[in-house]
């Protein structure tokens, strides 16, 4: 699992072959400011050279060309390098559990028709497509007898946690499970980039009548830090009436492995998965 401790941005002026100029920047990362700064300058120079040659400007953000820029909030284990888990805050302000060995899978439900959603909302019907996804997932996990799995309901799908043995995020077993369970492709990319599994711990802002942070991380001055703290207070209040996921069932008879217990407890507590609350 690799989650950089430091991020530094280098800025410069891009020049196109036709003479046009504009400001641009690049991020660098590492375990200390010096390493992050050096990488930022190198990446900025590569970007300026690319623009000077007339090559297209790269995508603003892709999940396969750099680690995810997230603030480290909590480490479960000795340190961030050898930790069993790290809690980070993503660009939307959401807390995320990143795990080195505790497997998570994220499965989205297919889009429902408007009539299906309306009937389910008013209690006159159930979304059969969602039921079929859960049934297929349960059957797939039952066939995989080498682990015990917990299944959770999320706002948009299902979450799986393997509780009694470890998995390697980029290993063949995890890849097999991701494929057979139709795990979300973006989730798979994120796991590969960080060499870790991920699970969202707190509600998405737009699902609990809040907003994303007004400033990005790292917050470089007092003004941006004050803006963030003000937003954080509002976001946490908005989260009060929501859960992130809801526990459904366990497939298998195993007990939580020693390395996983702290992460499982944190996950279930922070997601409020045993509370009867709307999901966000």
MIDOSE-1310 file (N, C-alpha, C; in nm, 2 decimals, decimal comma, always signed):
residues 280
xxxx	+0,09/-0,12/+0,00/+0,00/+0,00/+0,00/+0,09/+0,12/+0,00; +0,06/+0,22/-0,09/+0,14/+0,34/-0,10/+0,05/+0,46/-0,10; +0,05/+0,54/+0,01/-0,02/+0,66/+0,02/+0,08/+0,77/+0,05; +0,12/+0,86/-0,04/+0,22/+0,96/-0,01/+0,18/+1,05/+0,11
xxxx	+0,29/+1,08/+0,19/+0,26/+1,17/+0,31/+0,27/+1,32/+0,27; +0,34/+1,35/+0,17/+0,35/+1,49/+0,13/+0,32/+1,51/-0,02; +0,26/+1,63/-0,05/+0,23/+1,68/-0,18/+0,28/+1,82/-0,20; +0,35/+1,85/-0,31/+0,39/+1,98/-0,34/+0,36/+2,01/-0,48
xxxx	+0,32/+2,14/-0,51/+0,28/+2,18/-0,65/+0,38/+2,28/-0,70; +0,43/+2,25/-0,82/+0,52/+2,34/-0,89/+0,45/+2,41/-1,00; +0,47/+2,54/-1,01/+0,40/+2,62/-1,11/+0,49/+2,68/-1,22; +0,44/+2,70/-1,34/+0,53/+2,76/-1,44/+0,44/+2,82/-1,55
xxxx	+0,50/+2,86/-1,66/+0,43/+2,92/-1,77/+0,45/+2,83/-1,89; +0,33/+2,78/-1,94/+0,34/+2,69/-2,06/+0,34/+2,78/-2,19; +0,42/+2,73/-2,29/+0,43/+2,80/-2,41/+0,40/+2,71/-2,53; +0,31/+2,74/-2,61/+0,27/+2,66/-2,73/+0,35/+2,70/-2,85
xxxx	+0,36/+2,61/-2,95/+0,44/+2,65/-3,07/+0,40/+2,78/-3,14; +0,28/+2,82/-3,12/+0,23/+2,94/-3,19/+0,26/+3,07/-3,10; +0,33/+3,05/-2,99/+0,37/+3,16/-2,91/+0,27/+3,19/-2,79; +0,16/+3,13/-2,79/+0,06/+3,16/-2,68/+0,12/+3,10/-2,55
xxxx	+0,09/+3,18/-2,44/+0,14/+3,14/-2,31/+0,03/+3,13/-2,21; +0,04/+3,05/-2,11/-0,06/+3,04/-2,00/+0,00/+2,97/-1,88; -0,05/+3,00/-1,76/+0,01/+2,94/-1,64/-0,04/+2,80/-1,63; +0,05/+2,71/-1,58/+0,02/+2,57/-1,56/+0,09/+2,52/-1,43
xxxx	+0,06/+2,40/-1,39/+0,13/+2,35/-1,27/+0,13/+2,20/-1,27; +0,21/+2,14/-1,19/+0,21/+1,99/-1,17/+0,24/+1,96/-1,03; +0,18/+1,84/-0,98/+0,20/+1,80/-0,85/+0,31/+1,70/-0,84; +0,38/+1,70/-0,72/+0,48/+1,60/-0,69/+0,44/+1,54/-0,56
xxxx	+0,49/+1,42/-0,53/+0,45/+1,35/-0,41/+0,57/+1,27/-0,35; +0,57/+1,24/-0,23/+0,67/+1,16/-0,16/+0,65/+1,15/-0,01; +0,75/+1,10/+0,06/+0,74/+1,09/+0,20/+0,79/+1,21/+0,28; +0,85/+1,30/+0,20/+0,90/+1,43/+0,27/+0,89/+1,54/+0,16
xxxx	+0,90/+1,66/+0,21/+0,88/+1,78/+0,12/+0,98/+1,78/+0,01; +1,11/+1,75/+0,04/+1,21/+1,75/-0,06/+1,19/+1,66/-0,18; +1,15/+1,54/-0,14/+1,12/+1,44/-0,25/+1,00/+1,49/-0,33; +0,90/+1,53/-0,26/+0,77/+1,58/-0,33/+0,80/+1,70/-0,42
xxxx	+0,88/+1,79/-0,37/+0,92/+1,91/-0,45/+1,00/+1,87/-0,57; +1,10/+1,78/-0,56/+1,18/+1,74/-0,67/+1,09/+1,68/-0,78; +1,00/+1,59/-0,74/+0,91/+1,53/-0,84/+0,82/+1,63/-0,90; +0,77/+1,72/-0,83/+0,68/+1,83/-0,89/+0,76/+1,90/-0,99
xxxx	+0,88/+1,94/-0,97/+0,96/+2,02/-1,06/+0,99/+1,94/-1,19; +1,02/+1,81/-1,17/+1,04/+1,72/-1,28/+0,92/+1,70/-1,37; +0,80/+1,68/-1,30/+0,68/+1,66/-1,38/+0,64/+1,79/-1,45; +0,66/+1,91/-1,38/+0,63/+2,03/-1,45/+0,71/+2,05/-1,57
xxxx	+0,84/+2,02/-1,56/+0,93/+2,04/-1,68/+0,89/+1,95/-1,79; +0,85/+1,83/-1,76/+0,80/+1,73/-1,86/+0,68/+1,79/-1,93; +0,59/+1,85/-1,85/+0,47/+1,91/-1,91/+0,50/+2,02/-2,00; +0,59/+2,11/-1,95/+0,62/+2,23/-2,03/+0,69/+2,19/-2,17
xxxx	+0,77/+2,08/-2,16/+0,84/+2,03/-2,28/+0,73/+1,98/-2,38; +0,64/+1,91/-2,32/+0,53/+1,85/-2,40/+0,45/+1,96/-2,47; +0,41/+2,06/-2,40/+0,34/+2,17/-2,46/+0,42/+2,24/-2,57; +0,55/+2,26/-2,54/+0,63/+2,33/-2,64/+0,64/+2,25/-2,77
xxxx	+0,63/+2,12/-2,76/+0,64/+2,04/-2,88/+0,50/+2,03/-2,95; +0,40/+2,09/-2,89/+0,27/+2,09/-2,96/+0,19/+1,97/-2,93; +0,23/+1,89/-2,83/+0,15/+1,77/-2,80/+0,03/+1,81/-2,71; -0,08/+1,74/-2,72/-0,20/+1,77/-2,65/-0,18/+1,78/-2,50
xxxx	-0,26/+1,87/-2,43/-0,25/+1,89/-2,29/-0,31/+1,76/-2,23; -0,24/+1,70/-2,13/-0,29/+1,58/-2,07/-0,42/+1,60/-1,99; -0,49/+1,49/-1,97/-0,62/+1,49/-1,89/-0,59/+1,56/-1,76; -0,68/+1,63/-1,71/-0,66/+1,70/-1,58/-0,63/+1,60/-1,47
xxxx	-0,71/+1,49/-1,47/-0,68/+1,39/-1,36/-0,72/+1,25/-1,42; -0,63/+1,16/-1,41/-0,66/+1,02/-1,44/-0,61/+0,93/-1,32; -0,67/+0,82/-1,31/-0,64/+0,74/-1,19/-0,52/+0,64/-1,21; -0,46/+0,65/-1,33/-0,35/+0,55/-1,35/-0,22/+0,61/-1,37
xxxx	-0,20/+0,75/-1,35/-0,07/+0,81/-1,38/-0,01/+0,86/-1,25; -0,08/+0,85/-1,13/-0,02/+0,91/-1,01/-0,10/+0,85/-0,89; -0,04/+0,86/-0,77/-0,12/+0,82/-0,65/-0,24/+0,92/-0,64; -0,34/+0,87/-0,56/-0,45/+0,96/-0,53/-0,41/+1,06/-0,42
xxxx	-0,43/+1,19/-0,45/-0,39/+1,30/-0,36/-0,50/+1,31/-0,25; -0,47/+1,25/-0,13/-0,56/+1,25/-0,02/-0,48/+1,27/+0,11; -0,55/+1,34/+0,20/-0,49/+1,37/+0,33/-0,50/+1,25/+0,42; -0,39/+1,22/+0,49/-0,39/+1,10/+0,58/-0,44/+1,15/+0,72
xxxx	-0,55/+1,08/+0,76/-0,61/+1,12/+0,89/-0,58/+1,03/+1,01; -0,56/+0,90/+0,98/-0,54/+0,80/+1,08/-0,47/+0,68/+1,03; -0,38/+0,63/+1,10/-0,30/+0,51/+1,06/-0,33/+0,39/+1,16; -0,37/+0,28/+1,11/-0,39/+0,16/+1,19/-0,27/+0,07/+1,17
xxxx	-0,18/+0,06/+1,27/-0,06/-0,01/+1,25/+0,06/+0,07/+1,29; +0,18/+0,03/+1,26/+0,30/+0,09/+1,31/+0,32/+0,23/+1,24; +0,31/+0,24/+1,11/+0,32/+0,37/+1,04/+0,26/+0,36/+0,91; +0,25/+0,47/+0,83/+0,19/+0,47/+0,70/+0,25/+0,37/+0,60
xxxx	+0,38/+0,34/+0,62/+0,45/+0,25/+0,53/+0,41/+0,11/+0,55; +0,40/+0,07/+0,67/+0,37/-0,08/+0,70/+0,23/-0,09/+0,77; +0,15/+0,00/+0,75/+0,02/+0,00/+0,82/-0,08/-0,11/+0,76; -0,16/-0,16/+0,85/-0,27/-0,25/+0,80/-0,38/-0,17/+0,73
xxxx	-0,39/-0,05/+0,78/-0,50/+0,04/+0,72/-0,46/+0,19/+0,74; -0,51/+0,27/+0,65/-0,49/+0,42/+0,66/-0,62/+0,48/+0,63; -0,67/+0,57/+0,71/-0,79/+0,65/+0,68/-0,75/+0,78/+0,61; -0,80/+0,81/+0,50/-0,77/+0,93/+0,42/-0,90/+1,01/+0,40
xxxx	-0,88/+1,14/+0,35/-1,00/+1,22/+0,31/-0,98/+1,25/+0,16; -1,08/+1,21/+0,08/-1,07/+1,23/-0,06/-1,11/+1,37/-0,10; -1,10/+1,40/-0,23/-1,12/+1,54/-0,28/-1,27/+1,59/-0,26; -1,36/+1,50/-0,23/-1,50/+1,54/-0,19/-1,52/+1,56/-0,04
xxxx	-1,41/+1,54/+0,03/-1,42/+1,55/+0,18/-1,46/+1,43/+0,25; -1,48/+1,32/+0,18/-1,52/+1,19/+0,24/-1,41/+1,12/+0,30; -1,43/+1,06/+0,41/-1,32/+0,97/+0,47/-1,33/+0,83/+0,41; -1,21/+0,78/+0,38/-1,20/+0,65/+0,31/-1,10/+0,56/+0,39
xxxx	-1,14/+0,44/+0,40/-1,05/+0,34/+0,46/-0,97/+0,27/+0,35; -0,84/+0,28/+0,36/-0,75/+0,21/+0,27/-0,68/+0,09/+0,34; -0,69/-0,03/+0,29/-0,64/-0,14/+0,36/-0,54/-0,22/+0,27; -0,44/-0,27/+0,34/-0,33/-0,34/+0,27/-0,37/-0,49/+0,25
xxxx	-0,45/-0,55/+0,33/-0,48/-0,69/+0,32/-0,63/-0,72/+0,34; -0,70/-0,63/+0,39/-0,85/-0,66/+0,41/-0,92/-0,63/+0,28; -0,97/-0,73/+0,22/-1,03/-0,71/+0,08/-1,17/-0,65/+0,09; -1,19/-0,55/+0,01/-1,32/-0,49/-0,02/-1,35/-0,50/-0,17
xxxx	-1,48/-0,51/-0,20/-1,53/-0,51/-0,34/-1,64/-0,41/-0,34; -1,66/-0,34/-0,45/-1,76/-0,24/-0,47/-1,84/-0,28/-0,60; -1,97/-0,32/-0,58/-2,05/-0,36/-0,69/-2,17/-0,26/-0,71; -2,18/-0,20/-0,83/-2,29/-0,11/-0,85/-2,41/-0,18/-0,90
xxxx	-2,53/-0,13/-0,86/-2,66/-0,18/-0,92/-2,67/-0,12/-1,06; -2,74/-0,20/-1,15/-2,77/-0,14/-1,28/-2,87/-0,03/-1,26; -2,88/+0,06/-1,36/-2,98/+0,17/-1,35/-3,12/+0,12/-1,35; -3,20/+0,17/-1,26/-3,34/+0,13/-1,25/-3,43/+0,22/-1,33
xxxx	-3,54/+0,17/-1,37/-3,64/+0,26/-1,44/-3,70/+0,35/-1,34; -3,76/+0,46/-1,39/-3,83/+0,56/-1,30/-3,94/+0,49/-1,23; -4,02/+0,41/-1,29/-4,13/+0,34/-1,23/-4,08/+0,25/-1,12; -3,98/+0,17/-1,14/-3,92/+0,08/-1,04/-3,88/+0,16/-0,92
xxxx	-3,81/+0,27/-0,94/-3,76/+0,36/-0,82/-3,88/+0,41/-0,75; -3,98/+0,46/-0,82/-4,10/+0,52/-0,75/-4,18/+0,42/-0,67; -4,20/+0,30/-0,73/-4,27/+0,19/-0,65/-4,20/+0,15/-0,53; -4,06/+0,14/-0,54/-3,98/+0,09/-0,43/-3,98/+0,20/-0,32
xxxx	-3,98/+0,33/-0,36/-3,97/+0,44/-0,27/-4,10/+0,45/-0,18; -4,22/+0,42/-0,24/-4,34/+0,43/-0,17/-4,39/+0,30/-0,11; -4,30/+0,20/-0,13/-4,33/+0,07/-0,06/-4,43/-0,02/-0,13; -4,45/+0,01/-0,26/-4,55/-0,07/-0,34/-4,48/-0,18/-0,43
xxxx	-4,35/-0,18/-0,42/-4,28/-0,28/-0,50/-4,13/-0,29/-0,46; -4,07/-0,39/-0,51/-3,92/-0,40/-0,49/-3,85/-0,41/-0,62; -3,73/-0,35/-0,62/-3,65/-0,35/-0,74/-3,59/-0,49/-0,77; -3,65/-0,56/-0,86/-3,60/-0,70/-0,89/-3,46/-0,70/-0,94
xxxx	-3,42/-0,60/-1,01/-3,28/-0,60/-1,06/-3,18/-0,60/-0,95; -3,21/-0,52/-0,84/-3,12/-0,52/-0,73/-3,12/-0,65/-0,65; -3,24/-0,71/-0,64/-3,25/-0,84/-0,58/-3,16/-0,95/-0,66; -3,17/-0,94/-0,79/-3,10/-1,04/-0,87/-2,94/-1,02/-0,86
xxxx	-2,90/-0,89/-0,84/-2,76/-0,86/-0,82/-2,71/-0,92/-0,69; -2,79/-0,91/-0,58/-2,76/-0,96/-0,45/-2,75/-1,11/-0,46; -2,85/-1,17/-0,53/-2,86/-1,32/-0,54/-2,74/-1,37/-0,61; -2,70/-1,31/-0,72/-2,58/-1,36/-0,80/-2,45/-1,34/-0,72
xxxx	-2,44/-1,23/-0,64/-2,33/-1,21/-0,56/-2,32/-1,31/-0,45; -2,43/-1,34/-0,39/-2,43/-1,44/-0,28/-2,38/-1,57/-0,33; -2,43/-1,61/-0,45/-2,40/-1,74/-0,51/-2,25/-1,75/-0,55; -2,20/-1,64/-0,60/-2,06/-1,63/-0,64/-1,97/-1,65/-0,51
xxxx	-2,00/-1,58/-0,41/-1,92/-1,58/-0,29/-1,93/-1,72/-0,22; -2,05/-1,78/-0,23/-2,07/-1,92/-0,17/-1,98/-2,02/-0,24; -1,95/-2,00/-0,37/-1,87/-2,09/-0,45/-1,72/-2,07/-0,41; -1,69/-1,95/-0,36/-1,55/-1,92/-0,32/-1,53/-1,96/-0,17
xxxx	-1,50/-2,08/-0,14/-1,50/-2,13/-0,01/-1,38/-2,10/+0,07; -1,28/-2,03/+0,01/-1,16/-2,00/+0,08/-1,16/-1,88/+0,17; -1,28/-1,81/+0,18/-1,29/-1,69/+0,27/-1,43/-1,68/+0,32; -1,45/-1,60/+0,42/-1,58/-1,56/+0,47/-1,60/-1,41/+0,44
xxxx	-1,72/-1,38/+0,39/-1,75/-1,25/+0,34/-1,87/-1,18/+0,41; -1,86/-1,06/+0,44/-1,97/-0,98/+0,48/-2,02/-0,90/+0,36; -2,15/-0,89/+0,35/-2,22/-0,81/+0,24/-2,29/-0,69/+0,30; -2,27/-0,57/+0,25/-2,33/-0,45/+0,29/-2,41/-0,39/+0,18
xxxx	-2,51/-0,32/+0,21/-2,59/-0,24/+0,11/-2,54/-0,10/+0,11; -2,50/-0,04/+0,00/-2,46/+0,10/-0,01/-2,58/+0,18/-0,08; -2,56/+0,31/-0,10/-2,66/+0,39/-0,16/-2,68/+0,35/-0,31; -2,58/+0,30/-0,37/-2,58/+0,27/-0,51/-2,55/+0,12/-0,55
xxxx	-2,53/+0,04/-0,45/-2,50/-0,10/-0,48/-2,47/-0,18/-0,36; -2,36/-0,26/-0,37/-2,33/-0,36/-0,26/-2,18/-0,35/-0,23; -2,14/-0,37/-0,11/-2,00/-0,38/-0,07/-1,97/-0,51/-0,01; -1,86/-0,57/-0,04/-1,81/-0,70/+0,02/-1,69/-0,68/+0,09
xxxx	-1,68/-0,74/+0,21/-1,56/-0,74/+0,29/-1,52/-0,89/+0,32; -1,39/-0,93/+0,30/-1,35/-1,06/+0,34/-1,28/-1,05/+0,47; -1,33/-1,12/+0,57/-1,30/-1,09/+0,71/-1,19/-1,19/+0,77; -1,18/-1,31/+0,72/-1,10/-1,41/+0,79/-0,97/-1,45/+0,73
xxxx	-0,93/-1,38/+0,62/-0,80/-1,41/+0,56/-0,75/-1,29/+0,48; -0,63/-1,28/+0,45/-0,58/-1,16/+0,38/-0,57/-1,19/+0,23; -0,58/-1,08/+0,15/-0,57/-1,08/+0,01/-0,47/-0,97/-0,03; -0,40/-0,99/-0,15/-0,31/-0,89/-0,20/-0,39/-0,81/-0,30
xxxx	-0,39/-0,67/-0,29/-0,47/-0,59/-0,38/-0,45/-0,61/-0,53; -0,33/-0,64/-0,57/-0,30/-0,66/-0,71/-0,27/-0,81/-0,74; -0,31/-0,90/-0,65/-0,29/-1,04/-0,67/-0,39/-1,10/-0,76; -0,37/-1,23/-0,80/-0,46/-1,30/-0,89/-0,59/-1,34/-0,82
xxxx	-0,59/-1,37/-0,69/-0,71/-1,40/-0,62/-0,81/-1,29/-0,62; -0,75/-1,17/-0,58/-0,84/-1,05/-0,58/-0,89/-1,02/-0,71; -0,80/-1,03/-0,82/-0,85/-1,00/-0,95/-0,96/-1,10/-1,00; -0,95/-1,22/-0,96/-1,05/-1,32/-0,99/-1,18/-1,28/-0,93
xxxx	-1,18/-1,25/-0,80/-1,30/-1,21/-0,73/-1,36/-1,08/-0,79; -1,28/-0,98/-0,82/-1,33/-0,86/-0,88/-1,40/-0,89/-1,01; -1,34/-0,98/-1,09/-1,40/-1,01/-1,22/-1,53/-1,09/-1,21; -1,53/-1,19/-1,12/-1,65/-1,27/-1,11/-1,77/-1,20/-1,04
xxxx	-1,74/-1,10/-0,96/-1,84/-1,02/-0,89/-1,88/-0,90/-0,96; -1,82/-0,87/-1,08/-1,85/-0,75/-1,16/-1,82/-0,62/-1,08; -1,71/-0,62/-1,01/-1,67/-0,51/-0,93/-1,65/-0,39/-1,02; -1,69/-0,27/-0,97/-1,68/-0,14/-1,04/-1,54/-0,12/-1,10
xxxx	-1,52/-0,10/-1,23/-1,39/-0,08/-1,30/-1,31/+0,04/-1,23; -1,37/+0,15/-1,20/-1,30/+0,26/-1,14/-1,24/+0,21/-1,00; -1,32/+0,14/-0,93/-1,27/+0,09/-0,80/-1,15/+0,00/-0,82; -1,15/-0,08/-0,92/-1,03/-0,17/-0,96/-0,91/-0,09/-0,99
xxxx	-0,93/+0,02/-1,06/-0,82/+0,11/-1,10/-0,76/+0,17/-0,97; -0,84/+0,22/-0,89/-0,79/+0,29/-0,76/-0,71/+0,19/-0,68; -0,76/+0,07/-0,67/-0,69/-0,04/-0,59/-0,55/-0,06/-0,65; -0,54/-0,06/-0,78/-0,42/-0,09/-0,85/-0,32/+0,02/-0,83
xxxx	-0,37/+0,15/-0,84/-0,28/+0,27/-0,83/-0,21/+0,27/-0,69; -0,29/+0,25/-0,58/-0,24/+0,26/-0,45/-0,20/+0,13/-0,39; -0,22/+0,02/-0,46/-0,19/-0,12/-0,41/-0,26/-0,14/-0,28; -0,39/-0,10/-0,27/-0,47/-0,12/-0,15/-0,61/-0,13/-0,19
xxxx	-0,69/-0,19/-0,10/-0,84/-0,19/-0,11/-0,89/-0,06/-0,05; -1,01/-0,02/-0,09/-1,07/+0,10/-0,04/-1,22/+0,08/+0,00; -1,26/+0,15/+0,10/-1,40/+0,15/+0,14/-1,44/+0,29/+0,19; -1,54/+0,35/+0,14/-1,59/+0,48/+0,18/-1,65/+0,47/+0,32
xxxx	-1,61/+0,56/+0,41/-1,66/+0,55/+0,55/-1,77/+0,65/+0,58; -1,77/+0,77/+0,52/-1,87/+0,87/+0,55/-1,95/+0,91/+0,42; -2,06/+0,97/+0,44/-2,15/+1,00/+0,33/-2,09/+1,09/+0,22; -2,13/+1,07/+0,10/-2,10/+1,16/-0,01/-2,18/+1,29/+0,02
xxxx	-2,11/+1,41/+0,00/-2,17/+1,53/+0,04/-2,31/+1,56/-0,03; -2,31/+1,53/-0,16/-2,44/+1,56/-0,23/-2,55/+1,47/-0,20; -2,52/+1,36/-0,12/-2,63/+1,27/-0,08/-2,69/+1,31/+0,06; -2,62/+1,40/+0,13/-2,67/+1,44/+0,26/-2,69/+1,60/+0,27
xxxx	-2,72/+1,66/+0,16/-2,75/+1,80/+0,15/-2,63/+1,89/+0,19; -2,51/+1,84/+0,16/-2,39/+1,92/+0,18/-2,32/+1,95/+0,05; -2,19/+1,99/+0,06/-2,11/+2,02/-0,06/-1,97/+1,97/-0,05; -1,90/+1,97/-0,15/-1,76/+1,93/-0,15/-1,68/+2,04/-0,09
xxxx	-1,56/+2,02/-0,03/-1,47/+2,12/+0,03/-1,45/+2,24/-0,07; -1,45/+2,36/-0,02/-1,42/+2,48/-0,11/-1,28/+2,49/-0,14; -1,19/+2,42/-0,08/-1,04/+2,43/-0,11/-0,99/+2,29/-0,12; -0,88/+2,27/-0,20/-0,83/+2,14/-0,22/-0,71/+2,12/-0,12
xxxx	-0,68/+1,99/-0,11/-0,56/+1,95/-0,02/-0,44/+1,94/-0,11; -0,32/+1,98/-0,06/-0,30/+2,04/+0,08/-0,34/+2,18/+0,09; -0,39/+2,22/+0,20/-0,43/+2,36/+0,23/-0,31/+2,44/+0,27; -0,27/+2,53/+0,19/-0,14/+2,59/+0,20/-0,13/+2,72/+0,29
xxxx	-0,24/+2,78/+0,33/-0,24/+2,90/+0,41/-0,35/+2,90/+0,51; -0,35/+3,00/+0,60/-0,44/+3,01/+0,71/-0,59/+3,03/+0,66; -0,60/+3,11/+0,55/-0,73/+3,13/+0,50/-0,80/+3,01/+0,45; -0,72/+2,93/+0,37/-0,78/+2,80/+0,32/-0,81/+2,70/+0,43
xxxx	-0,72/+2,70/+0,53/-0,75/+2,61/+0,64/-0,88/+2,65/+0,72; -0,90/+2,78/+0,73/-1,02/+2,83/+0,80/-1,15/+2,80/+0,71; -1,13/+2,81/+0,58/-1,24/+2,78/+0,49/-1,28/+2,63/+0,51; -1,17/+2,55/+0,51/-1,20/+2,40/+0,52/-1,26/+2,37/+0,66
xxxx	-1,21/+2,42/+0,76/-1,27/+2,39/+0,90/-1,42/+2,43/+0,90; -1,45/+2,54/+0,84/-1,59/+2,59/+0,84/-1,67/+2,49/+0,76; -1,62/+2,45/+0,65/-1,70/+2,34/+0,57/-1,71/+2,21/+0,64; -1,60/+2,17/+0,71/-1,60/+2,04/+0,78/-1,71/+2,04/+0,89
xxxx	-1,73/+2,15/+0,96/-1,83/+2,15/+1,06/-1,97/+2,13/+1,00; -1,99/+2,20/+0,89/-2,12/+2,19/+0,83/-2,14/+2,05/+0,77; -2,04/+1,99/+0,71/-2,05/+1,85/+0,65/-2,08/+1,75/+0,76; -2,01/+1,76/+0,87/-2,03/+1,66/+0,98/-2,17/+1,67/+1,04
xxxx	-2,22/+1,79/+1,05/-2,36/+1,80/+1,09/-2,46/+1,74/+0,99; -2,43/+1,76/+0,87/-2,52/+1,70/+0,76/-2,51/+1,55/+0,76; -2,40/+1,49/+0,80/-2,39/+1,35/+0,80/-2,46/+1,28/+0,92; -2,50/+1,36/+1,02/-2,56/+1,30/+1,14/-2,68/+1,20/+1,11
xxxx	-2,76/+1,24/+1,02/-2,88/+1,16/+0,99/-2,87/+1,05/+0,89; -2,74/+1,01/+0,86/-2,72/+0,91/+0,75/-2,62/+0,81/+0,79; -2,63/+0,69/+0,72/-2,53/+0,59/+0,73/-2,47/+0,57/+0,59; -2,35/+0,52/+0,58/-2,28/+0,50/+0,46/-2,31/+0,37/+0,39
xxxx	-2,34/+0,27/+0,48/-2,38/+0,14/+0,43/-2,46/+0,07/+0,54; -2,52/-0,04/+0,50/-2,61/-0,12/+0,59/-2,57/-0,27/+0,58; -2,54/-0,33/+0,70/-2,50/-0,47/+0,70/-2,62/-0,55/+0,65; -2,59/-0,65/+0,56/-2,70/-0,74/+0,51/-2,68/-0,88/+0,57
xxxx	-2,57/-0,94/+0,54/-2,55/-1,08/+0,57/-2,40/-1,12/+0,57; -2,37/-1,24/+0,62/-2,24/-1,30/+0,61/-2,24/-1,43/+0,53; -2,15/-1,45/+0,44/-2,14/-1,57/+0,36/-2,02/-1,65/+0,41; -2,03/-1,76/+0,48/-1,92/-1,83/+0,54/-1,93/-1,83/+0,69
xxxx	-1,84/-1,91/+0,75/-1,85/-1,93/+0,90/-1,72/-1,89/+0,97; -1,63/-1,82/+0,90/-1,50/-1,78/+0,96/-1,52/-1,66/+1,05; -1,42/-1,65/+1,14/-1,42/-1,53/+1,23/-1,32/-1,43/+1,18; -1,33/-1,30/+1,22/-1,24/-1,20/+1,18/-1,09/-1,24/+1,21
xxxx	-1,00/-1,22/+1,12/-0,86/-1,25/+1,14/-0,81/-1,14/+1,23; -0,70/-1,17/+1,30/-0,64/-1,08/+1,40/-0,60/-0,95/+1,33; -0,54/-0,95/+1,21/-0,49/-0,83/+1,15/-0,61/-0,74/+1,11; -0,73/-0,80/+1,09/-0,84/-0,73/+1,03/-0,93/-0,67/+1,14
xxxx	-0,92/-0,71/+1,26/-1,02/-0,67/+1,36/-1,04/-0,52/+1,38; -0,93/-0,45/+1,39/-0,93/-0,31/+1,42/-1,00/-0,24/+1,30; -0,96/-0,28/+1,18/-1,02/-0,22/+1,06/-1,17/-0,25/+1,05; -1,21/-0,37/+1,08/-1,35/-0,40/+1,07/-1,43/-0,32/+1,17
xxxx	-1,38/-0,31/+1,29/-1,45/-0,23/+1,40/-1,46/-0,09/+1,35; -1,35/-0,03/+1,30/-1,36/+0,11/+1,26/-1,46/+0,12/+1,14; -1,45/+0,03/+1,05/-1,55/+0,04/+0,93/-1,69/+0,04/+0,98; -1,73/-0,06/+1,06/-1,87/-0,07/+1,10/-1,91/+0,04/+1,19
xxxx	-1,82/+0,09/+1,27/-1,86/+0,21/+1,36/-1,88/+0,34/+1,27; -1,78/+0,37/+1,19/-1,79/+0,49/+1,11/-1,90/+0,49/+1,01; -1,92/+0,38/+0,94/-2,03/+0,37/+0,84/-2,16/+0,37/+0,90; -2,17/+0,34/+1,03/-2,30/+0,32/+1,10/-2,39/+0,22/+1,04
xxxx	-2,32/+0,11/+1,00/-2,39/+0,00/+0,92/-2,49/-0,07/+1,00; -2,50/-0,06/+1,13/-2,60/-0,13/+1,21/-2,71/-0,04/+1,26; -2,71/+0,08/+1,21/-2,81/+0,18/+1,25/-2,92/+0,18/+1,14; -3,04/+0,21/+1,17/-3,15/+0,22/+1,08/-3,16/+0,36/+1,03
xxxx	-3,07/+0,39/+0,93/-3,07/+0,53/+0,88/-3,07/+0,52/+0,72; -3,11/+0,63/+0,66/-3,10/+0,63/+0,51/-2,95/+0,63/+0,47; -2,93/+0,58/+0,35/-2,79/+0,56/+0,30/-2,75/+0,68/+0,22; -2,63/+0,73/+0,23/-2,58/+0,84/+0,16/-2,43/+0,82/+0,12
